[in-house]
Amino acid sequence: MDRFNVSEAGAIDGFHFDFKGESLVCEKILRQLPGRRIACRAQWGERIVFAKLFFGKKFDYYGEQEKRGVAALEQAGVRTSSLIDTYCDSEKKVMVLLFEWLEEAGTLEQRLSEAKSEKERLTLLETVVEIIGRMHKRGVEQVDIHLDNFLVVNGAVYTIDGALVDDSAKKSDSPLSFDKSVHNLALFFAQFPPADDSRIKHLLGHYRQACGLSEQELSLHRMEEKILELRKWREKKYVRKKSLRNCSDFVCKKSWKRFSVFDRETLTPDLETFCLNPDQFFSRGRVLKNGRSSGVRVVELGGKNYVIKKYYLKNYLHFIFRSILPSRAEVSWRNGVLLRYLHIATPRPIVLVENRFGPLRGTSFIVTELIEGEHAWAYFVEGGHSEENSRDVANKLLNILKNLERVMISHGDLKATNVLISQGEPLLIDLDAMISWKNEEGFRKRFRKDIEHFLNSWSKNERAVTFFMKCFSEAGLVQPKND
C-alpha cells in the first residue's frame, strides 16, 4: 500500500498500488465522496473488480458497515455482488473491499427507460418490489433506497451498496417493523413521477405477497398517503434547497449587485454574459407580452433563442415591499424545477437573475427554453383542429391536472393563455403563482379555483366551454350541471 496516498484520494482520477501481491489499478472512478470513499472499476491482476476504498476518519467503521450490509443481503436471500477480498491498513487509515464486477449491468432507472413496453417495465418493477418485500420480511432495510441501488444484468436484479443496509431488526430474528416497512416502500415509490402512480395498486399486491401482509393490514390508501408525505420531503430536500445553490445540477453566482443561478447542463458563456447586464439584452428582444408587472420577450443569445420574462417593480413602495421577499422570478424558477422533477411538462428553466443591492432584491428575470407552439385558446378556438385531435390534447391536459392533484400543487393562474400546445403536447407556463401545498383543505380550495378560472377563461366561446365542461366532468374535476 506504500504507493497510495490516502490524503489525495478524493482529488485524483485513479490509483495504482499493490494489493496482496497483485497490482490493483483503478480504471474508472464511478462515485466518490471526498475525504471518505471512492468506488471504481479496477483491474486486480488478471481480473476486473469493483473496488471500494474507505479512508480518513472512521474509515474502518464505514468499511465494516459495508461488509455487514452485504452479508445481511446474502443471508436474506437477496442477490448482490459477491465480496471477493478485503484489506485494512490501520496505520494509513484505509480499508479496501473488492467485489465481483457485474458486466453489462445497468441501473434500474436505465433499464426502465430502455424497456420497450409497459408490460416489460411492470415485470421488472414486480421483481424489485418482491425483493424489497423479502428484505423487510427478513428484517433488512435499505435506508436510503433509490433506483441506482438496483442493478439489472440479463434480467436478473442485484441489490447493491451494503453501506446503506440496516439489519438491526434481523439481529433479533424479527421482520422489519410495520411503520419502517411502509416508510421504506413508500420512499421507493415516491421517486417515480405521479403519472406512474397507476402502477402502485398492482405492485403493492406483489409486495404484500412477498412479506405476508393482507390488504387490510396494508391498504392502498395508507400507502398513497405516505408516498405524498415523502414526495413533499424529497421536494424540500432535493428541489427547494438545491435549486438555489451550487450542486450537480445548478451553478450559483452571487455578488453585491447580482444573484444568478444557471442550469449546469445548458450553461454557456453567452448566458453568463447576459447575466452581467440582463436589462440591456432584454431591451433588444422581440416582444411577446408587455404588462404592468412583467414583460416577456424572445432574445437571441449565442445564436439560440430563449424566452426571457422580466418582473418589474412598479414604484418605490413596491420595491420596499418586494425587496425582502423571494422574487417572482425565483418562485417561477423553483416551480419550473419542481415540475420537471415531477415529469410534468413545462419549458426548461435555464437561468434565474436578480438585480440586488446587498440582501435587497430588485428587478428579476427568468430565462427558459423557447418552445414553438400556440396557447390553448389559439389551438382549440382558432386552430381548426379535428374533434379527435382536440380531444386527444384535452386528455393530455387533464392528465397534467390530475398529476398536479396527486402531488397537491395549484397553478394559481390557470387559464387558456397559460397552457402552451406544442406538437400536440400541452405544457404549463407562467408559474410564479404556483404553490405546493401541505394542507389538503387549502389545496382543495385553491385547486377548485384553478379549474373554475380555467373554464371561465373560455367564456367568450360557448363551444369551448361546453367541450371542456364535458371533458372535466368525465374526469371528475367538476360536477356536471343538471339541466
C-alpha distance (Angstrom), angle and dihedral (degrees) to the residues before:
residue distance angle dihedral
M1 . . .
D2 3.83 . .
R3 3.79 94.2 .
F4 3.81 95.8 54.8
N5 3.79 117.6 91.5
V6 3.79 106.8 -158.2
S7 3.80 95.4 -169.4
E8 3.80 90.1 62.9
A9 3.77 97.3 42.9
G10 3.80 96.3 103.8
A11 3.81 92.8 53.5
I12 3.80 104.7 44.0
D13 3.79 129.4 87.9
G14 3.80 95.2 -137.4
F15 3.79 147.1 -20.4
H16 3.77 140.6 -138.1
F17 3.79 123.3 -158.5
D18 3.77 144.4 134.6
F19 3.79 118.8 -81.9
K20 3.80 115.4 -174.0
G21 3.77 93.5 -33.3
E22 3.80 96.3 -44.9
S23 3.79 128.2 95.1
L24 3.84 113.1 -108.1
V25 3.81 111.6 -159.9
C26 3.79 123.7 -177.3
E27 3.81 108.5 -135.4
K28 3.79 99.4 177.7
I29 3.80 133.4 1.1
L30 3.80 107.8 -134.4
R31 3.80 100.6 179.2
Q32 3.76 135.4 -1.5
L33 3.76 139.1 -178.1
P34 3.82 105.8 -160.3
G35 3.77 113.0 -119.5
R36 3.78 93.8 10.1
R37 3.82 119.7 45.4
I38 3.80 146.5 9.2
A39 3.81 125.2 -168.7
C40 3.79 117.8 -168.8
R41 3.77 149.5 152.1
A42 3.80 106.6 -104.2
Q43 3.79 142.6 179.0
W44 3.81 113.3 -127.9
G45 3.75 108.9 -174.1
E46 3.80 103.9 -56.6
R47 3.80 94.6 -19.7
I48 3.82 133.3 88.9
V49 3.81 111.1 -135.6
F50 3.77 141.0 171.5
A51 3.82 106.5 -117.9
K52 3.79 128.1 -161.3
L53 3.79 118.3 -169.2
F54 3.81 121.3 -167.1
F55 3.78 119.0 -167.6
G56 3.78 144.6 156.1
K57 3.78 124.6 35.7
K58 3.83 114.6 8.3
F59 3.82 90.4 1.5
D60 3.81 91.4 149.6
Y61 3.81 93.1 48.3
Y62 3.81 92.8 55.0
G63 3.80 92.4 42.8
E64 3.80 92.5 51.6
Q65 3.80 89.9 45.2
E66 3.81 89.1 56.7
K67 3.82 91.1 49.6
R68 3.81 92.7 49.3
G69 3.79 91.2 48.7
V70 3.82 93.2 51.8
A71 3.80 90.9 47.8
A72 3.82 90.6 49.7
L73 3.81 91.4 52.4
E74 3.80 91.7 50.0
Q75 3.81 92.6 47.6
A76 3.81 89.5 50.1
G77 3.79 88.8 57.2
V78 3.80 93.3 -111.4
R79 3.79 118.4 143.6
T80 3.83 112.0 -117.5
S81 3.79 138.7 157.4
S82 3.84 107.5 -78.2
L83 3.80 119.5 -113.9
I84 3.83 106.4 -123.6
D85 3.79 104.6 -179.2
T86 3.80 143.7 -20.2
Y87 3.77 137.3 -151.1
C88 3.80 130.4 -170.6
D89 3.82 126.6 -169.8
S90 3.81 109.7 -173.2
E91 3.80 93.2 -175.6
K92 3.80 94.1 56.0
K93 3.83 92.0 33.6
V94 3.76 96.1 -127.3
M95 3.79 133.7 128.7
V96 3.82 123.5 -170.0
L97 3.81 125.7 -161.0
L98 3.80 120.2 -172.1
F99 3.80 119.3 -158.2
E100 3.78 136.1 -174.7
W101 3.82 109.9 -85.9
L102 3.80 110.6 -124.8
E103 3.80 105.4 -143.2
E104 3.82 117.3 -144.7
A105 3.79 91.9 6.6
G106 3.78 120.2 158.4
T107 3.78 130.2 -170.4
L108 3.78 119.4 -105.7
E109 3.81 89.4 -108.9
Q110 3.81 91.4 54.0
R111 3.79 93.8 47.9
L112 3.81 92.7 47.9
S113 3.81 90.8 52.3
E114 3.82 90.6 48.1
A115 3.82 94.5 49.0
K116 3.79 113.2 117.6
S117 3.80 96.8 -146.0
E118 3.78 142.7 19.8
K119 3.81 88.4 -113.2
E120 3.81 90.1 58.9
R121 3.82 91.4 48.5
L122 3.80 91.8 47.9
T123 3.81 92.9 49.8
L124 3.81 90.5 52.8
L125 3.80 92.4 48.1
E126 3.82 91.0 48.6
T127 3.80 88.5 57.6
V128 3.81 93.1 49.1
V129 3.81 93.7 46.7
E130 3.81 90.4 50.0
I131 3.82 89.2 51.7
I132 3.81 89.9 51.9
G133 3.81 89.2 49.6
R134 3.82 92.3 51.3
M135 3.80 90.8 49.5
H136 3.79 91.3 51.4
K137 3.80 91.9 47.6
R138 3.82 89.0 54.0
G139 3.81 92.9 47.8
V140 3.82 95.6 -104.9
E141 3.81 125.9 130.5
Q142 3.79 135.1 -179.2
V143 3.78 96.9 -139.5
D144 3.82 98.0 -159.6
I145 3.78 96.1 31.9
H146 3.81 115.3 -174.5
L147 3.79 139.8 154.0
D148 3.82 95.3 -97.2
N149 3.81 89.9 62.2
F150 3.79 90.5 71.5
L151 3.80 119.7 69.9
V152 3.79 123.4 -168.2
V153 3.80 121.0 -150.3
N154 3.82 117.6 178.6
G155 3.79 90.3 -28.0
A156 3.82 94.8 -47.9
V157 3.82 115.8 118.1
Y158 3.82 120.6 -138.9
T159 3.81 123.7 -167.0
I160 3.81 112.3 -145.3
D161 3.82 142.5 178.9
G162 3.79 105.0 65.7
A163 3.80 90.7 -170.9
L164 3.82 88.1 76.5
V165 3.81 94.7 49.6
D166 3.81 118.6 107.6
D167 3.80 113.4 -163.0
S168 3.81 98.4 167.6
A169 3.82 91.2 118.6
K170 3.80 90.7 50.0
K171 3.80 90.6 60.3
S172 3.79 89.3 65.5
D173 3.82 89.4 47.6
S174 3.81 92.4 -118.3
P175 3.81 134.1 118.6
L176 3.77 121.6 -100.5
S177 3.80 111.9 -80.0
F178 3.79 115.4 -91.8
D179 3.83 94.0 -116.1
K180 3.81 92.2 49.7
S181 3.78 91.3 47.4
V182 3.81 93.0 51.5
H183 3.80 91.0 46.1
N184 3.80 93.3 49.4
L185 3.80 95.7 47.8
A186 3.82 91.7 44.2
L187 3.81 89.5 51.4
F188 3.80 88.4 55.9
F189 3.81 92.9 49.1
A190 3.83 92.2 44.5
Q191 3.80 90.3 66.6
F192 3.79 91.7 67.6
P193 3.82 121.5 81.0
P194 3.83 117.2 -99.2
A195 3.81 89.2 -110.9
D196 3.83 86.9 72.1
D197 3.80 95.0 54.3
S198 3.80 90.9 101.5
R199 3.83 87.2 76.3
I200 3.79 94.7 58.6
K201 3.82 97.9 81.5
H202 3.81 91.4 53.5
L203 3.81 95.0 43.1
L204 3.79 92.3 46.8
G205 3.79 88.1 61.2
H206 3.82 90.3 57.5
Y207 3.81 90.6 48.2
R208 3.81 93.1 50.5
Q209 3.78 90.6 50.2
A210 3.82 92.4 49.5
C211 3.79 94.8 52.3
G212 3.81 100.0 30.7
L213 3.81 101.6 -110.5
S214 3.79 128.4 144.2
E215 3.79 127.1 -133.9
Q216 3.81 89.0 -110.2
E217 3.80 91.0 55.7
L218 3.81 94.7 47.9
S219 3.79 112.9 24.1
L220 3.79 127.1 -171.0
H221 3.81 89.7 -121.5
R222 3.80 92.7 57.3
M223 3.80 91.2 48.3
E224 3.81 92.4 49.2
E225 3.81 91.1 50.9
K226 3.81 91.3 51.7
I227 3.81 92.6 46.2
L228 3.81 90.8 53.9
E229 3.81 90.9 48.7
L230 3.81 91.7 51.7
R231 3.79 93.1 44.4
K232 3.79 88.1 57.6
W233 3.82 89.5 48.3
R234 3.82 91.7 49.7
E235 3.80 90.2 45.6
K236 3.80 89.9 57.2
K237 3.80 94.3 42.7
Y238 3.78 102.1 41.1
V239 3.81 105.1 23.0
R240 3.79 112.8 25.2
K241 3.81 95.7 43.1
K242 3.80 101.6 34.8
S243 3.80 98.0 43.8
L244 3.82 92.0 72.1
R245 3.80 100.8 44.6
N246 3.78 142.9 51.1
C247 3.79 112.1 -72.2
S248 3.79 139.6 128.2
D249 3.84 91.5 -68.7
F250 3.81 103.4 36.5
V251 3.81 141.9 42.6
C252 3.80 117.0 -149.6
K253 3.82 125.3 -162.4
K254 3.79 123.7 -176.0
S255 3.81 134.9 -177.8
W256 3.80 136.9 155.6
K257 3.82 90.7 -90.7
R258 3.78 103.3 34.3
F259 3.80 145.6 28.7
S260 3.80 121.1 -164.2
V261 3.80 138.5 171.2
F262 3.81 123.7 -165.9
D263 3.77 132.6 -162.9
R264 3.80 97.6 -115.4
E265 3.80 95.5 -144.4
T266 3.82 94.2 54.6
L267 3.83 98.4 36.3
T268 3.83 114.0 132.0
P269 3.85 133.9 170.4
D270 3.83 88.6 -110.0
L271 3.81 91.1 58.6
E272 3.80 90.0 49.4
T273 3.82 89.1 51.2
F274 3.80 90.2 50.2
C275 3.79 90.0 56.4
L276 3.80 91.8 57.7
N277 3.82 91.1 64.2
P278 3.82 110.6 6.6
D279 3.82 94.3 163.8
Q280 3.79 92.0 60.0
F281 3.80 93.9 51.4
F282 3.81 92.2 43.0
S283 3.82 91.8 54.2
R284 3.84 89.9 58.9
G285 3.79 95.2 53.1
R286 3.79 131.1 108.1
V287 3.80 108.3 -100.9
L288 3.81 117.6 -117.2
K289 3.79 97.1 162.8
N290 3.79 135.6 3.3
G291 3.78 113.2 -167.9
R292 3.78 135.3 162.4
S293 3.80 94.1 -108.8
S294 3.80 101.0 29.1
G295 3.79 145.2 9.8
V296 3.81 132.0 -150.7
R297 3.80 124.8 -154.2
V298 3.79 140.1 166.1
V299 3.81 110.4 -123.2
E300 3.79 128.5 -174.4
L301 3.81 115.0 -135.7
G302 3.79 119.6 177.6
G303 3.79 92.8 -16.2
K304 3.80 94.1 -51.0
N305 3.80 127.7 102.7
Y306 3.81 121.8 -129.6
V307 3.80 134.5 178.6
I308 3.79 112.0 -120.0
K309 3.78 122.7 -168.6
K310 3.80 117.9 -165.3
Y311 3.79 120.9 -161.9
Y312 3.80 112.3 -148.2
L313 3.77 130.3 -149.6
K314 3.81 107.4 -133.5
N315 3.81 98.7 -154.0
Y316 3.79 144.2 -25.2
L317 3.80 94.3 -76.5
H318 3.79 90.3 50.3
F319 3.81 88.7 51.3
I320 3.82 91.7 52.4
F321 3.80 91.2 49.1
R322 3.83 96.9 44.9
S323 3.82 97.0 38.8
I324 3.80 94.6 77.9
L325 3.82 96.2 41.8
P326 3.80 129.3 75.3
S327 3.80 106.0 -84.9
R328 3.80 119.1 -110.9
A329 3.80 87.6 -117.3
E330 3.82 89.5 56.7
V331 3.80 91.0 49.6
S332 3.80 90.4 49.3
W333 3.83 90.8 47.0
R334 3.80 94.1 51.7
N335 3.78 91.9 45.4
G336 3.80 91.9 49.8
V337 3.80 90.1 51.3
L338 3.82 89.8 47.9
L339 3.80 95.0 51.1
R340 3.79 92.4 49.1
Y341 3.81 89.2 47.2
L342 3.81 87.1 55.5
H343 3.85 91.8 45.3
I344 3.82 91.1 -116.1
A345 3.79 110.1 145.8
T346 3.81 117.7 -104.3
P347 3.82 133.0 131.9
R348 3.80 111.8 -81.5
P349 3.83 113.3 -98.4
I350 3.82 107.7 -127.2
V351 3.83 107.9 174.0
L352 3.80 138.7 5.1
V353 3.83 116.9 -159.2
E354 3.79 128.7 -178.4
N355 3.81 124.6 -176.1
R356 3.78 105.2 -139.7
F357 3.75 143.7 -177.0
G358 3.79 99.8 -152.9
P359 3.82 106.1 -63.2
L360 3.83 93.2 -11.1
R361 3.80 117.4 98.8
G362 3.80 123.0 -138.6
T363 3.79 130.7 173.7
S364 3.78 114.0 -14.3
F365 3.80 138.3 -158.8
I366 3.76 137.5 -159.3
V367 3.80 121.8 -162.7
T368 3.81 119.3 -158.2
E369 3.76 134.5 174.6
L370 3.80 115.6 -85.8
I371 3.78 111.3 -115.3
E372 3.79 115.7 -172.2
G373 3.77 112.4 -132.2
E374 3.79 145.3 96.2
H375 3.77 132.1 -93.7
A376 3.78 118.5 -103.3
W377 3.82 95.5 -100.7
A378 3.80 91.4 56.4
Y379 3.80 91.6 45.1
F380 3.80 99.3 48.2
V381 3.83 101.2 30.9
E382 3.80 105.5 29.2
G383 3.81 103.5 20.3
G384 3.79 99.1 80.9
H385 3.81 92.7 -139.1
S386 3.80 122.6 164.2
E387 3.80 121.7 -98.5
E388 3.81 89.2 -112.0
N389 3.82 94.2 53.2
S390 3.80 92.2 43.9
R391 3.80 91.7 51.3
D392 3.82 91.1 48.0
V393 3.81 92.3 53.4
A394 3.82 91.0 43.8
N395 3.81 90.2 53.5
K396 3.80 90.4 51.5
L397 3.79 89.3 51.5
L398 3.80 89.7 49.3
N399 3.80 89.4 53.2
I400 3.82 89.4 53.5
L401 3.81 90.6 51.7
K402 3.81 91.9 47.1
N403 3.81 89.6 51.8
L404 3.81 90.2 50.7
E405 3.81 87.8 50.8
R406 3.83 91.6 51.3
V407 3.81 91.8 55.8
M408 3.84 95.1 36.5
I409 3.80 98.3 -116.9
S410 3.82 122.8 149.2
H411 3.81 120.7 -161.1
G412 3.79 96.1 -147.9
D413 3.81 96.9 -151.6
L414 3.78 104.9 39.8
K415 3.80 109.6 167.3
A416 3.79 140.3 134.7
T417 3.82 93.9 -89.3
N418 3.82 92.9 51.2
V419 3.80 93.2 60.6
L420 3.80 114.1 78.5
I421 3.82 119.6 -158.1
S422 3.81 114.3 -153.8
Q423 3.81 120.8 174.4
G424 3.78 90.7 -22.8
E425 3.81 94.2 -49.4
P426 3.84 121.8 112.3
L427 3.82 120.5 -138.9
L428 3.80 129.9 -173.5
I429 3.81 117.8 -123.6
D430 3.82 136.7 177.3
L431 3.80 97.7 48.2
D432 3.82 102.7 171.5
A433 3.84 93.0 107.3
M434 3.81 95.5 45.4
I435 3.82 116.9 122.0
S436 3.79 131.0 -166.9
W437 3.79 105.1 -147.6
K438 3.78 132.3 -150.2
N439 3.80 94.6 -178.4
E440 3.80 111.5 74.4
E441 3.80 95.6 -158.5
G442 3.81 91.9 53.4
F443 3.79 90.9 45.9
R444 3.82 94.2 50.2
K445 3.78 91.4 52.2
R446 3.82 93.3 48.4
F447 3.81 93.8 42.9
R448 3.80 91.3 53.3
K449 3.79 88.4 53.0
D450 3.81 89.0 50.9
I451 3.80 90.7 55.6
E452 3.82 92.6 44.7
H453 3.82 91.4 48.0
F454 3.79 91.2 50.1
L455 3.81 93.1 50.0
N456 3.82 91.9 45.7
S457 3.80 90.1 54.2
W458 3.82 87.6 69.5
S459 3.81 94.5 51.0
K460 3.82 93.1 114.2
N461 3.80 90.5 61.5
E462 3.81 113.8 55.6
R463 3.81 93.1 -170.8
A464 3.82 91.8 56.3
V465 3.81 91.7 46.7
T466 3.81 90.9 52.8
F467 3.82 91.6 45.8
F468 3.82 95.2 51.2
M469 3.81 94.4 40.4
K470 3.79 87.8 56.6
C471 3.83 93.0 46.8
F472 3.80 93.9 46.3
S473 3.81 93.1 44.9
E474 3.79 92.0 52.2
A475 3.82 89.1 49.4
G476 3.82 92.1 50.7
L477 3.82 93.6 -117.5
V478 3.82 93.2 119.2
Q479 3.78 134.7 21.0
P480 3.81 112.4 -108.8
K481 3.78 114.4 -114.1
N482 3.80 116.9 -112.3
D483 3.77 115.2 -129.1
